């Protein structure tokens, strides 16, 4: 579909009255998502809160994504599918925000899932806390092949709330399918950055910009499920692209708030380089790993963990693979 082509459906239940704005606009950016979109939409259709609309932006799919969205329309208070030429996830999300009518905008990728109480719990929090600009939640991580739950995000990192800008720059702890944002906030901070240089981590970039202006809230129960894809699909070249994109995000964020954030810059860049090095190492690219660990050393020469990572590049690949599997099993 192109331009203003729409698929819409009306469902039963406590839906918005005709012409009345819903409480929540759910935005889904979808590209060739025929394998997962129906399950994702099913989890949204099961929401206990029915005061919402769904806006699927089909970002130039060449498969049956749009057809499957149309087949699901009857299960929703209101659903539209907007087609556009492929421009990437940030542009698709921006198209969805432009079409949104709700007081709040919630985002979910076309392969992740929501718990039935997700919208109800977050709308209730927003209604009780007018100072919050964004509310997110804990989430479960599950294996995309088997469906097995692997962990909760809170098992791996602390979920912060309030004035979180510094903590959020140090670590991206907001699970991607959980944020709900007051629509008015986009008028304050702008839309998702569509530049190619920041194409990886565009959601982290947005949450950082919101955290500069508004309080961030968290519901500490898992309200979504994050699908973990086959690790074999990862490419070593991605490590450099991820590092460069996130480095630019860090540089831009610190430039906007230098007095608050310049003291943690070397720590953030060290962590980014170490993460990229570990990604290279996991994929067997020891040369790329050493290059990234060297960047980390230049940022924080006293970081003991970086030297351990550097030393591990000299270990046999079989031993490294066993160590990686042991860490993931813990």
C-alpha positions in Angstrom: 0.0 0.0 0.0 1.1 3.6 -0.6 0.3 7.0 0.7 -3.1 7.2 2.3 -4.2 3.6 1.6 -5.9 2.4 4.8 -7.2 -0.8 6.3 -9.6 -0.3 9.2 -11.8 -2.4 11.4 -14.2 -1.9 14.2 -14.5 -4.3 17.2 -16.8 -4.6 20.1 -16.3 -3.9 23.8 -15.4 -0.6 25.5 -14.1 1.1 22.4 -13.8 4.8 21.7 -17.0 6.4 20.4 -17.1 7.3 16.8 -15.1 10.5 16.3 -13.9 10.5 19.9 -10.1 10.4 20.6 -8.9 7.2 22.3 -6.8 7.2 25.4 -3.9 5.4 23.7 -2.6 5.2 20.2 -0.5 2.0 19.7 2.1 2.5 17.0 3.7 -0.6 15.3 6.4 -0.1 12.6 6.4 -3.3 10.5 8.7 -4.4 7.7 8.3 -7.9 6.3 6.7 -9.1 9.6 4.4 -11.8 8.2 5.9 -14.4 10.6 5.1 -12.5 13.8 2.7 -9.7 13.2 -0.5 -11.8 13.8 0.8 -12.9 17.2 1.8 -9.4 18.1 -1.6 -8.1 17.1 -3.3 -10.9 19.0 -1.5 -9.8 22.3 -2.8 -6.2 21.7 -6.3 -7.4 20.9 -6.4 -9.2 24.3 -5.9 -5.9 26.3 -8.2 -5.4 29.3 -8.2 -1.7 28.4 -10.2 -1.2 25.2 -9.8 2.6 24.9 -7.2 2.5 22.2 -6.4 2.6 18.5 -3.8 0.7 16.6 -1.7 2.3 13.9 0.4 -0.1 11.9 2.9 1.5 9.5 3.9 -0.9 6.8 7.3 0.3 5.9 7.6 -1.0 2.3 7.0 -4.7 3.1 7.3 -7.2 0.2 5.5 -10.0 2.0 2.0 -10.5 3.4 2.3 -8.1 6.3 -0.4 -5.7 5.2 -2.8 -8.6 4.3 -2.4 -10.2 7.7 -3.0 -6.8 9.4 -6.2 -6.5 7.5 -7.3 -10.0 8.5 -6.8 -9.0 12.1 -8.8 -5.7 12.0 -12.1 -7.1 13.3 -10.5 -7.8 16.8 -9.8 -4.2 17.6 -11.7 -1.1 18.7 -10.0 0.7 15.7 -7.1 -0.4 13.5 -5.5 1.3 10.5 -2.6 0.2 8.4 -0.7 2.9 6.6 1.6 2.0 3.8 4.8 3.8 2.8 8.0 3.2 0.8 10.7 1.7 2.9 12.3 4.4 5.0 13.3 2.6 8.2 11.8 2.2 11.7 12.3 5.8 12.9 10.4 7.2 9.9 7.7 4.6 10.3 7.2 5.5 14.0 7.1 9.2 13.1 4.4 8.4 10.5 2.5 6.6 13.3 2.9 9.5 15.7 1.6 12.0 13.1 -1.6 9.9 12.7 -2.1 9.3 16.4 -5.1 10.8 18.2 -4.6 9.4 21.7 -3.5 11.2 24.8 -0.7 8.6 25.1 1.4 6.9 22.4 2.6 3.3 23.0 5.2 1.5 20.9 5.7 -2.2 20.1 7.8 -3.9 17.5 6.0 -6.2 15.1 7.6 -9.3 16.7 7.2 -8.5 20.5 4.2 -9.2 22.7 2.2 -7.5 25.4 0.6 -8.9 28.6 -3.2 -8.3 28.8 -3.0 -5.7 31.5 -0.3 -3.6 29.9 -2.3 -0.6 28.7 -4.6 -0.6 31.7 -1.7 -0.5 34.2 0.2 2.3 32.3 -2.9 4.5 31.6 -3.8 4.2 35.3 -0.3 5.3 36.3 -0.3 8.3 33.9 -3.7 9.4 35.2 -2.4 9.4 38.7 1.0 11.0 38.0 0.6 14.0 35.7 4.3 14.9 36.1 5.5 11.7 34.3 6.3 12.1 30.6 7.1 8.4 29.9 6.1 5.2 31.8 7.8 1.9 31.0 7.8 -1.5 32.6 9.7 -4.6 33.3 9.6 -7.3 30.5 10.3 -11.0 30.0 12.8 -12.0 27.4 11.9 -15.2 25.5 13.5 -17.4 22.9 11.9 -16.7 19.5 12.3 -20.3 18.3 11.0 -22.2 21.3 8.9 -19.6 23.1 10.7 -20.4 26.4 11.1 -17.5 28.8 14.8 -16.8 29.4 14.8 -14.1 32.0 13.3 -10.7 33.1 15.0 -7.5 32.1 15.2 -6.6 35.8 17.3 -9.7 36.3 20.0 -8.2 34.2 19.9 -4.5 35.1 18.3 -2.1 37.5 15.1 -0.3 36.4 15.4 3.4 37.3 12.7 6.0 37.7 12.4 9.8 38.3 15.2 11.9 37.0 17.1 9.2 35.2 19.1 10.9 32.5 22.5 10.0 33.9 21.6 6.4 34.6 19.9 6.0 31.2 23.0 7.3 29.4 25.2 4.8 31.3 22.9 1.9 30.3 19.8 1.6 28.1 17.5 -0.1 30.6 14.0 0.6 29.0 12.7 -2.5 27.2 11.7 -1.6 23.7 8.1 -2.8 23.7 7.1 -1.2 27.0 7.3 2.7 26.8 4.1 4.8 26.7 4.6 8.5 26.2 2.3 11.5 26.6 1.7 12.7 23.1 2.4 16.3 24.0 5.9 15.3 24.9 6.8 14.9 21.2 6.0 18.6 20.7 8.7 19.3 23.3 11.5 17.0 22.2 10.7 16.3 18.6 10.2 13.1 16.7 12.5 10.1 16.2 15.8 11.0 14.5 15.7 9.6 11.0 19.3 10.2 10.1 21.2 7.1 9.0 24.1 7.8 11.4 21.8 7.2 14.3 19.8 4.4 12.8 20.9 1.9 15.6 19.6 2.9 19.0 17.0 5.5 17.8 14.7 4.4 20.6 17.4 5.0 23.3 18.1 8.3 21.7 14.4 9.3 22.1 14.1 8.1 25.7 17.2 10.1 26.5 15.7 13.3 25.0 12.5 12.7 26.9 14.5 12.2 30.1 16.1 15.6 29.6 12.7 17.2 30.0 10.4 14.9 31.9 10.2 12.5 34.8 10.4 8.8 33.8 8.2 6.2 35.6 8.3 2.5 35.8 5.8 -0.3 36.5 7.9 -3.0 38.0 5.9 -6.0 36.8 6.6 -7.5 33.4 4.0 -6.1 31.0 5.6 -7.2 27.7 7.7 -10.0 26.2 10.8 -9.3 24.1 11.5 -11.8 21.4 15.2 -12.9 21.2 16.1 -13.8 17.7 18.5 -16.5 16.5 22.0 -15.3 17.5 23.4 -16.8 14.3 21.8 -14.0 12.4 24.2 -11.5 14.0 27.2 -10.4 11.9 30.5 -9.2 13.3 30.2 -6.0 11.2 27.2 -5.0 13.2 29.4 -4.5 16.2 31.2 -1.5 14.6 27.9 0.0 13.3 26.2 -0.3 16.7 29.2 1.2 18.5 29.4 4.2 16.0 25.7 4.9 16.2 25.5 4.8 19.9 28.8 6.8 20.3 27.1 9.6 18.3 24.1 9.5 20.5 26.3 9.8 23.6 28.2 12.7 22.1 25.0 14.6 21.2 23.3 13.9 24.5 26.4 15.2 26.5 26.6 18.2 24.2 23.1 19.2 25.3 23.8 18.7 29.0 27.6 19.1 29.4 27.5 20.3 33.1 25.5 17.3 34.1 27.0 14.5 32.0 30.6 15.3 31.0 31.9 13.6 34.1 30.6 10.2 32.9 31.6 10.5 29.3 34.7 8.3 29.4 32.8 5.7 31.4 30.0 5.5 28.9 32.3 5.3 25.9 34.4 2.6 27.7 31.3 0.5 28.2 30.2 1.0 24.6 33.6 -0.1 23.3 33.7 -3.1 25.7 30.2 -4.2 24.5 31.3 -4.0 20.9 34.5 -5.9 21.7 32.5 -8.7 23.4 30.2 -8.9 20.4 33.2 -9.3 18.1 34.7 -11.9 20.4 31.5 -13.9 20.6 31.4 -14.1 16.8 35.0 -15.2 16.6 36.5 -11.9 15.3 39.4 -11.5 17.7 41.1 -8.8 15.7 37.9 -6.6 15.9 37.6 -7.4 19.6 41.1 -6.3 20.4 40.5 -3.1 18.4 37.4 -2.3 20.5 39.0 -3.2 23.8 41.9 -0.9 22.9 39.3 2.0 22.5 38.0 1.1 26.0 41.4 1.2 27.5 42.0 4.7 26.0 38.8 5.9 27.7 39.5 4.3 31.1 43.0 2.9 31.5 42.3 1.7 35.0 39.3 -0.5 34.1 40.4 -4.0 35.2 37.6 -5.7 33.3 38.8 -4.4 30.0 42.2 -6.0 30.4 40.4 -9.3 31.2 38.5 -9.0 28.0 41.7 -8.2 26.1 43.4 -11.3 27.5 40.4 -13.5 26.5 41.2 -12.7 22.8 44.2 -15.0 23.2 42.1 -18.0 24.3 41.0 -20.8 21.9 37.6 -20.2 20.2 36.2 -23.5 21.6 37.0 -22.4 25.2 35.5 -18.9 24.5 32.3 -20.5 23.2 32.0 -22.6 26.3 32.5 -19.6 28.6 29.9 -17.6 26.7 27.3 -20.4 27.0 28.1 -20.8 30.7 27.6 -17.0 31.3 24.3 -17.1 29.4 23.1 -20.1 31.4 23.6 -18.3 34.7 
